[in-house]
Amino acid sequence: MTDPGRSAVIVRNGTVLALVVAACNHLALPEGLFLALGVLIILETDLGGGVLAGRERIIGTLLGLLAVVISAGILGGLSSALGVFVGLTLVRLFGFAAGLTSGFVVGGHMVAGSLMNHGDAWWHYVFWRMVMTILGVILGVVVSRQIVSQRSSSAWQASCDGWLLELAHVLERLPGIPEPEQRFASLREHRNALRRQLPQLAAERTLIHGQPDEAVLRAQQQLQHGSTVMSAARDLCLLHQEEAPVAWVPPGLIPRLMGAGRTRIEALIQGRDAPDAAADLRRCRDQLSAALPGTDPPPQDARTQLLIASRLLLLSDALIRLPRSPQRPGPLQAGR
């Protein structure tokens, strides 16, 4: 996100939070602050990330309620310190069982806030905090759908297109890339970041359309085939460093394959199919298959040549199968 975009998010969230707090105070809602916090946690990020964060907050709140009921209700004779210890332990155990990554923190706050600050009136605090949290998350989702309903999809696609553009630049320089280890480590890190963001994308598309749609499927396919391109290119770089023999490869085929691959990727991220580049890739693949060594060379040479052939065939096939991105305005820059 650009600096103006961050500033806009900060101003928007501050305005929404102020309005919600003012409404809670005007209506004298009990524990209304947690309604405002529920709204804010949804609006703080994109819709997909907000839904996941809201889920964590609601489940953590419910688990905190359950822990307070057990430690202060069922085991009501415990001292304040022992009750808090039991409650926090239960929240942690329940959080592990529910697979929470951060929601148990909310449950811990609920336990400590109720038992240490409200004494025998804990039930009033935990009940209204639960109600306000759920209402806040629901209100945040409704508002977020109207103002940032596609942010996760557009941000993920922009990042993925940047990663694919980096791959196109790598193909342009194959097989002789300076410092290939660092270059491919950066590409792997970028790819892994895209994988970690897939749950947010799926959550957003499911909330909007009722189920994961073609955007999620396209994202998975782009990661799958793009990863194959990256792995094949890395192996070809390593084989080139070992001065592997490629005498059986038709003259000029490898540069032609790399050029067609770069052209196809650059067209795909602009939303075009590039049929000429795809046809050239198919011809290269067919020529590679026909040129595979059929004699009995020495074992080591045979193994190395088969490695080169397999990586070239994988590369060409992945480039052909790579799906195109949706059309988006403006120039694209490589990088994260």
Disulfide bonds with the S-S distance in Angstrom:
none
